[in-house]
Amino acid sequence: MRKLALSDEILLTIEKPARYIGNEVNAVMKDKNAVDVSFVMCFPDVYEIGMSHLGIQILYDMFNRREDVYCDRVYSPWTDLDKIMREKDIPLFAVESQEPVKSFDFLGITIQYEMCYTNILQILDLSKIPLLSKDRTEEDPFVIGGGPCTYNPEPIADFFDLFYIGEGETQYYALIDLYKEHKKSGGCRKEFLEKAAELPGIYVPSFYETEYNEDGTIRRFYKTNPHAKDTIVKELVMDMTDTYYPEKPVVPYIKATQDRVVLEIQRGCIRGCRFCQAGMIYRPVRERKLEMLKERARTMLKNTGHEEISLSSLSSSDYSELKELVTFLIDEFKDQKINISLPSLRIDAFSLDVMSKVQDIRKSSLTFAPEAGSQRLRDVINKGLTEEVILNGAGMAFEGGWNRVKLYFMLGLPTETEEDIKGIAELSDKIARRYYEIPKDQRNGKVQIVASSSFFVPKPFTPFQWAKMCTKEEFLDRARIVNHACREQLNHKSIKYNWHEADVTVLEGVLARGDRRIAPVILKAYEKGCLYDAWSETFHNDLWMEAFEECSVDIAFYNNRERDVDEILPWDFIDTGVTKEFLKREWKNAKEEKVTPNCRQRCSGCGVMRFEGGICIENKN
Amino acid sequence: MKIRIKFRKYGVLKFIGHLDVMRYFQKALRRAEVDISFSGGFSPHPIMSFAAPLGVGLTSDGEYLDIEVNSTDSSKEMVKRLNAVMVEGMEIISYRKLPDKMKSAMSQVAAADYLLSFREGYEPQNWSEWVEAWERFLAQPSMVVWKKTKKSEQEVDIRPMVYQIGLNGQTIAMRVATGSAQNLKPEFLMEAFYQFAGMEWSSFTFQVHRVETYMEGEDGFVSLEEAGTVIEMD
């Protein structure tokens, strides 16, 4: 039997010991010493979040298909165990093999949101791997980062040996082969990094340097090693059907956030909302074939025993064979009492019909994401949802028996005026009024409208990457305007308004668009005790502010100025396929309140056509 | 059709709590394609109930769960099918048909056997003194202790809940009352003993292993498994 890294005393003292014991259904057990390459995959947040991530499940399955590779997993120890591990000097271990993370060849960290950066340092620290790449020796694993945040890897560049820019399915086997060869020939750490730097999609930050102007902007970003590439083109899978996708995902014992089979139906989004990073970096839209999805739905449900299946994509309604797929799922699995969960569906006659079949109308609510309160501002952000569409959709739903609506907005969008802000309250009220147009005897009680707003954070590789972000005070003022306006509405009793924390948004802004000068701040914040910053109960804004102060880093420089379109941005060396010219054009269109059609309506020449796949070639046929 | 399943829980699975064991079985029964019956209503759930929840940290050779199925294969086949979808740490021992009017395992449970062994580092320093105190403890006609309930704390005599008890080397074997009518946790008894003997108690002192779970039979206790019959098929 496996020996656990933690004693019974520890495991029976901490919360949810199942987070640390591995051995889950479908977990792959191999002898780490009998394979050529060992890889430990990390999601730097608590187990229940990490286990819900599809990307890791895909790569875990893909790696373990190879007999010469063992892929294990590790997650952030929760604060209770973190404390014990430090007190008792227990090194961080991977969950299946229970072996120290440091004993693996690679530590791969998926970086899904900026607020996990201190958790990355915790993983390294507890593993006894030097926090800075430059301090690592032959004894240490190669630390490789991937995921959406690596589209601006610069704030965390000092902590990583390599980054994999783009979708993992394409180059990891080549990287592993390269490492195998390297291990045989017995070269040093730097030699491997040089070879890896030549692989498509691989970025080795230590082979580059940045020079700054006196005003703090970047003068020059350049490579210092001949093996390094000038630009890193993102990797992407062109055939989404004939590719890696797990048949036996790992099923945790404790309830994970995503306690269901996840069927990723497509990647990318046709919509082109100007604030949305995912909508830009995952271009072009690539669909999986219906037959593959049907087959995977069957095998994954059978192999996991999950009682629910969920479709995953940025905008499921845009999947061209959605009707066929949803009808299949309902017909095939209804008798087995499998729940079907359909997030990100646009509200229309079809989706309402489907929803009434798969959910209890009395318990479910309608979700709209207008993102902005006025049509003017929705045109600025290129959110194609009109008031008419929302009111028609809501009306149809109300007539079908629904009486709860959730609305999602952003505050602090570029060009936003007080009128736009108040529009949030007014739109909420119009929806309520639409409800009360239904004769009283046909209504289902009172309507409940919950409007929520988050604060807008400009992200790299979006048309808003140059935008000025609001300060904390500006954000909160805007939320107060909405809150006040909601109370002035006719149906104010039916409207509930919630808004997001502003402190954490400010920080997210700096981490999202920062450069290499942010790394010391992250390090300092971590040393001061910052950890689990994405969790409101463990987020310490005061410590972060001290760290900025002590490192003499000015938040306003990163957040509160509009960047010139000719300014060199920290992430300019990455090529997502979407050209800078397109982003500039879109930034201009935004300011002129001009809408850009979606990819299915007309190609807008964003540049990803050169990948010769997905919707870009569909349209030509 | 009512089915009683007996299983073992061992190894690292001892860290999985009762609610998660329920979730585990819901999914395992689906993986094994057991034709389980569902409750009615808008969110139907599989009909299953467990005999006596096992605390986190305990292992067992005698756990039971009752389910209802619409159709079934032979016991032998079902055990095989279920074991094919188990993880290390869960093993199906038997799968038997219950008479239709049989009470649920939970309401039948009356007693359980346990083995307690010292965890490393918690062995008594002086074994003969330990044994001497142990004999004095057991010789008492009654063992009155404060027992916390959800609402209050009250004095109870736990002696009548101890049906059999003895030492086998440094392992303690006991049969104690279990179930909704009367329930004595082995750790609770041992804590009472450590207090009686003036020894320092830690909840980690013993690794507790449940050996079997019983119901009342015609002549004393019989295992819950006995209520069912093996399903044979041609």
Contacts between the chains, C-beta under 8 A, distances in Angstrom:
chain1	res1	chain2	res2	distance
A	1	B	11	5.4
A	1	B	88	7.6
A	2	B	11	7.8
A	2	B	12	7.0
A	4	B	12	6.4
A	8	B	57	6.9
A	8	B	119	6.4
A	8	B	204	6.5
A	8	B	207	7.4
A	9	B	119	8.0
A	9	B	204	5.0
A	11	B	15	5.6
A	12	B	15	7.7
A	12	B	56	6.8
A	12	B	57	5.0
A	12	B	203	7.7
A	12	B	204	6.8
A	17	B	15	4.1
A	17	B	56	7.4
A	18	B	15	5.8
A	18	B	16	5.6
A	18	B	17	7.8
A	18	B	20	6.5
A	21	B	12	4.5
A	21	B	15	5.5
A	22	B	12	7.7
A	23	B	11	7.8
A	23	B	12	5.3
A	23	B	13	7.6
A	23	B	87	5.9
A	23	B	88	6.2
A	23	B	89	6.4
A	24	B	87	7.1
A	25	B	24	7.9
A	25	B	27	7.2
A	25	B	28	7.8
A	25	B	31	7.7
A	25	B	85	7.8
A	25	B	87	5.6
A	251	B	27	6.2
A	253	B	16	4.9
A	253	B	20	4.8
A	253	B	23	7.4
A	253	B	24	6.0
A	254	B	20	5.6
A	255	B	20	7.7
A	255	B	23	6.8
A	301	B	30	7.6
A	302	B	30	7.9
A	302	B	31	6.9
A	302	B	33	7.6
A	303	B	31	6.8
A	304	B	27	6.6
A	304	B	31	7.2
A	305	B	26	7.2
A	305	B	27	3.1
A	305	B	28	5.9
A	305	B	29	7.3
A	305	B	30	3.8
A	305	B	31	4.0
A	305	B	85	7.4
A	306	B	27	6.4
A	306	B	30	7.7
A	307	B	26	6.8
A	307	B	27	7.4
A	307	B	30	7.0
A	336	B	30	7.7
A	337	B	38	5.4
A	337	B	44	5.0
A	337	B	46	7.9
A	360	B	42	4.6
A	360	B	43	7.4
A	363	B	42	8.0
